[in-house]
Amino acid sequence: MALIVIIGGQAVGKMTVGVELEKQIDGKLLYNHQTIDLYADFLGYTEETFKLSDFTRKKLFKAFAENSQTNLVKHLIFTVMIAFNEEADRLFLRDIATIFHEQEQAVYFVQLVTDLQTRLKRNTTPQRLAAKPSKRDIAFSQQEILTSHEKYQLAIPADDFAALYPEIACLTIDNTQLSPEDCSTRIIDTFKLKGARPC
């Protein structure tokens, strides 16, 4: 059993790769906005919404890690945007990894990287807009990408990524030219994720 965390900036392709990976292994995808939008539908995109979202995720991760014998799938795939220049974000990754390590479960971090123009283009794909209502205001979501690109460090060099989390198996993929299927295959091969999804 494992936690597979796919990390990257908005519209880098995290959810799309996660959906493909979900098809190829015995795993279930939880993408970032599923927990955020659960609360935002009632509270808006407020500080309280993000606190509740993180609380919910950690509770789910703990329950999943502690109940490997009764879970419906073997692996949990999670996508999230991390600002590496923010200590709270770096610690969040370490916290969720610890939840699984305490149960002697594997944790894998995958960082997806691509250029800003590719992210802006991917921001308007039908799959993204269908899954994430908050992104349907294109002007707003495009500006959000530009603002966060200036304010946050949403990607770091592969060696720095691995050095930041030496106790965790890390992989960085430049998916500018790679299909979601190619990315999924690389993740499976790198981490030797056995056990295809049952038919």
C-alpha positions in Angstrom: 0.0 0.0 0.0 1.3 3.5 -0.8 0.5 7.2 -0.8 1.4 8.7 -4.2 1.5 12.5 -4.1 1.6 14.4 -7.4 2.8 17.9 -6.9 2.9 20.9 -9.2 1.6 24.3 -10.0 -1.9 25.0 -11.3 -2.7 23.4 -14.7 0.6 21.6 -14.8 -1.4 18.3 -15.4 -1.6 16.8 -11.9 -5.2 15.7 -12.1 -4.9 14.4 -15.6 -1.9 12.3 -14.8 -3.6 11.1 -11.6 -6.7 10.0 -13.6 -4.5 8.0 -15.9 -2.5 6.5 -13.0 -5.8 5.5 -11.4 -6.6 3.5 -14.5 -3.3 1.6 -14.4 -2.9 0.7 -10.7 -5.1 -0.5 -7.9 -5.5 3.0 -6.6 -8.0 5.9 -6.1 -7.4 9.5 -6.9 -8.2 12.4 -4.5 -7.4 15.6 -6.3 -6.8 18.9 -4.6 -10.1 20.6 -5.3 -12.3 17.8 -4.1 -11.8 18.8 -0.5 -11.4 22.5 -1.1 -14.6 22.9 -3.1 -16.5 20.8 -0.6 -16.2 23.6 1.9 -15.9 26.5 -0.5 -19.4 25.8 -1.8 -20.6 26.9 1.7 -17.8 29.2 3.0 -16.2 30.6 -0.1 -12.4 30.4 -0.7 -11.6 31.6 2.8 -8.8 30.7 5.3 -11.4 28.5 7.2 -12.1 26.6 4.0 -8.4 25.7 3.5 -8.0 24.7 7.2 -11.0 22.4 7.0 -9.7 21.0 3.7 -6.4 20.1 5.2 -8.0 18.7 8.3 -10.3 16.5 6.2 -7.4 15.2 4.0 -5.3 14.3 7.0 -8.2 12.4 8.6 -8.8 10.5 5.4 -5.1 9.7 5.0 -4.9 8.5 8.6 -8.0 6.2 8.2 -6.6 4.9 4.9 -3.2 4.2 6.3 -4.6 2.4 9.4 -7.1 0.2 7.5 -5.1 -1.4 4.7 -6.9 -4.7 5.2 -10.4 -3.3 4.5 -9.7 -0.4 2.1 -11.3 -0.8 -1.3 -8.1 0.0 -3.1 -4.4 -0.6 -2.5 -3.0 2.9 -3.2 -4.1 6.5 -2.5 -3.2 9.0 -5.2 -3.3 12.6 -4.1 -2.6 15.8 -6.1 -1.7 19.1 -4.5 0.0 22.5 -5.3 2.9 23.2 -3.0 4.7 26.5 -2.6 8.2 25.4 -1.7 9.1 28.8 -0.4 6.4 28.5 2.3 7.4 26.5 5.3 3.8 25.5 6.1 3.5 23.8 2.6 6.7 22.0 3.0 5.7 20.7 6.4 2.3 19.6 5.1 4.0 17.2 2.7 6.1 15.9 5.6 3.1 15.6 7.8 1.1 13.5 5.4 4.1 11.3 4.6 4.5 10.7 8.4 0.9 9.4 8.6 1.8 6.6 6.2 5.3 5.9 7.5 4.0 5.4 11.0 1.9 2.5 9.6 5.0 1.2 7.7 3.4 2.2 4.3 5.3 3.5 1.3 5.2 7.2 0.2 6.1 8.5 -3.2 6.4 12.1 -4.3 6.1 13.0 -7.9 6.8 16.6 -9.1 5.4 17.6 -12.5 7.0 20.6 -14.1 6.4 22.6 -17.3 6.6 26.1 -18.5 4.2 28.9 -17.8 2.7 29.2 -21.3 1.9 25.5 -21.3 0.1 25.8 -18.0 -1.9 28.8 -19.2 -3.0 26.7 -22.2 -3.9 23.7 -20.1 -5.9 25.8 -17.8 -8.7 25.9 -20.3 -9.0 22.2 -21.1 -12.5 20.7 -20.9 -11.5 18.0 -18.4 -10.1 20.7 -16.0 -13.1 23.0 -16.3 -15.5 20.1 -15.8 -13.8 18.9 -12.6 -13.0 22.3 -11.1 -15.9 24.8 -11.1 -13.7 27.6 -9.7 -11.6 27.5 -12.8 -14.4 28.3 -15.2 -13.9 32.0 -14.8 -11.0 31.9 -17.3 -9.8 35.5 -16.8 -9.7 34.9 -13.0 -8.0 31.5 -13.2 -5.4 32.8 -15.7 -4.6 35.7 -13.5 -4.3 33.4 -10.5 -1.7 31.3 -12.3 0.3 34.4 -13.2 0.1 35.8 -9.7 1.1 32.6 -8.0 3.9 32.1 -10.6 5.4 35.4 -9.4 4.7 34.9 -5.7 5.5 31.3 -5.0 8.1 28.8 -5.9 5.9 26.1 -7.3 8.7 23.9 -8.6 12.3 23.2 -7.6 15.2 21.4 -9.3 15.0 17.6 -9.1 18.1 17.3 -6.9 16.8 19.9 -4.5 13.4 18.1 -4.4 15.0 14.8 -3.5 17.3 16.4 -0.9 14.4 18.2 0.8 12.7 14.8 1.5 15.6 12.3 1.7 13.4 9.7 3.5 10.9 9.7 0.6 11.3 8.3 -2.9 11.0 11.4 -5.2 10.6 11.7 -8.9 10.5 14.9 -11.1 8.9 14.7 -14.5 9.0 17.5 -17.1 5.6 16.7 -18.7 5.7 19.5 -21.3 5.9 17.0 -24.2 4.8 13.8 -22.4 1.3 12.4 -22.5 -0.5 11.5 -19.3 -0.1 7.9 -20.3 3.7 8.4 -20.6 3.9 10.1 -17.2 1.8 7.3 -15.6 4.1 4.6 -17.0 7.2 6.4 -15.8 5.7 6.7 -12.3 4.7 3.0 -12.3 8.1 1.9 -13.6 10.2 4.1 -11.2 8.4 3.1 -8.1 7.7 -0.5 -9.2 4.0 -0.1 -8.4 2.7 -3.6 -8.7 -0.8 -4.8 -8.9 -2.8 -3.5 -11.9 -6.4 -2.4 -11.2 -8.6 -5.5 -11.0 -11.1 -6.0 -13.8 
